[in-house]
Amino acid sequence: MEKPWVKQYDPGVPETIAYPDKTIEQILAATAVRSPDSVVTLFKGAVLTYRQLDERVDRMTAALQQLGVKKGDRVALHLPNCPQYVIGYYGILRAGAIAVPCNPIYVAREMEHQVNDSGAKVIITLSSFYQTIREIRDVTPIRHVIVAKIKSYFPPMLRLLFTLLKEGKDGHRLSISGEQGTSWFHDILESAPERPRGAEVDQEDTAVLMYTGGTTGVSKGAQLTHRNLVVNAAQCAHWLKTPETGAVLLTALPLFHSYAMTTCMNHAIYVGGSMILVPNPRDLRDVLKTIHTQHPTIYPGVPAMYVAINNSQEVAEGKYDISSIKACISGAAGLPVEVQEKFQRLTGGRLVEGYGLSEASPVTHINPVYGDNRVGYIGVPAPDTLAKIVDLETGERELPSGEVGELCVRGPQVMKGYWNIPTETANALRDGWLHTGDIATMTEDGYFQIVDRKKDMILGAGGYNVYPREIEDVLYGHPKVKEAVAAGIQVGEKGERVKVWIVLKEGETATEDEILSFCRENLAPYKCPRFVEFRDDLPKTIVGKMLRRVLVQEEAKEAANAR
């Protein structure tokens, strides 16, 4: 297959990579021997070295084995970004078990589905989330719960302050005494053997069940193998030319998501770097303070994060120095041009758009960091990755450059299939190609551009296809617009019409006519929205991806009530 994109690689980025014949937790162990005193996690000012982390991972592995966890068993992680997440994750992998990352803000119903679907018998949760697990325990396979305290890895003074303020305010401390099959995280680490039993792990064994699709339908578990994890971490390291020492990654994306798992955590472990753990990615002040004081060099994020920083008055006033950032990858949603250009001006660093999906660990495409960073494009396929555009009707005919169709990818980072859903696996994986469901096009020199999600495409007036992202990109160019979402809504028997939901920048006012006029100046008539709604905020996932589906559902409900 012709690969025109290889010519776009930055000098020194290989077309193919010699991947280590190790699991990611074995790479952690090797770094602990080579650089035991190097810092691996920074959390609220407290640090863990590679030696300390590896020792705790050993104890977690042994503790899980004492609970009866065997190779192939599933263990759920229900934690925010904190050292306990990192310890639990690598401990699960070292035991040969399968990690099941869970969104910590899921309600009981959502957790019940994920735990039952995965068959997880052990879960590691946080004390403040424990009540949710209590609610589902009797209707799931869960037999043992390990409860962590967020303050356990705080520095001493902050731990004391947290105890006085938080626990004093709540008026009580969580008690698990007498609850069968429930243990404190710190207790099981202290009582576990220093060395676990060895677990024979094959590179093609499933390492993680990464649940995906929850924003568009019932979530399903993508089976990511040990090889998938190492490959994608290595691809990120080679692409960013991450140094083997001194790399500091800001981990403000939630680790339960594939994007943070790879670009932040596994990437840091692969190069022996440090990760700064930020528990709440939406706490803008904490993110800015962390950048100012801890000086990260690499910042994987999402457009919503960069929008917030761009519009921060405190950044504009120079209160926070964010110039330590040298390279940023934006993913999970399209990166508007205006957002990209302003962020680069503020930091002096390079912000490049990339692309991926949980089924591919997740990174498949990325713009050259130091070369032709083509604004508005997701870049080119990563080393050892193939990509093509196929027709939307059959998904079988490869299209020439310039034509719009479905993006398909192939590479060693692509999942082995969905957990216990053979029909969905067969639909997604065809002859080794992962059909992404994203509508895209490719230039002659190998750059790919996402037009939109296949499911989000709007059938506009006159039968024309309308892509929400194109409208959103135009709206982000309006000087008063902070955030924007476009979608198709049903208008009686007329079919779908375009509506936009807008959040204005602080202190700004605008009218519907003003927005529509701006769109008419910048879009073909059939693409222009018919309706505008101003809002104070927009629904987002914890990662920062806009929940277009929620807005459409709200609109349909209002229309039904009005009848």
Helices and strands as residue ranges (DSSP letters): G 4-8, H 24-34, E 39-43, E 46-49, H 50-66, E 74-78, H 83-94, E 98-101, H 108-118, E 122-126, G 127-129, H 130-136, G 137-139, E 144-148, G 150-153, H 156-162, I 163-167, H 168-170, E 182-184, H 185-191, E 206-212, E 220-225, H 226-240, E 248-251, H 258-260, I 261-266, H 267-271, E 274-277, H 284-294, H 303-310, H 313-316, E 327-330, H 337-347, E 350-356, G 358-360, E 363-366, E 380-381, E 386-390, E 405-410, E 417-418, H 422-428, E 429-430, E 433-442, E 448-453, G 454-456, E 458-459, G 461-463, E 465-466, H 468-475, E 481-490, G 492-494, E 496-504, H 512-522, G 525-527, E 531-534, H 548-562
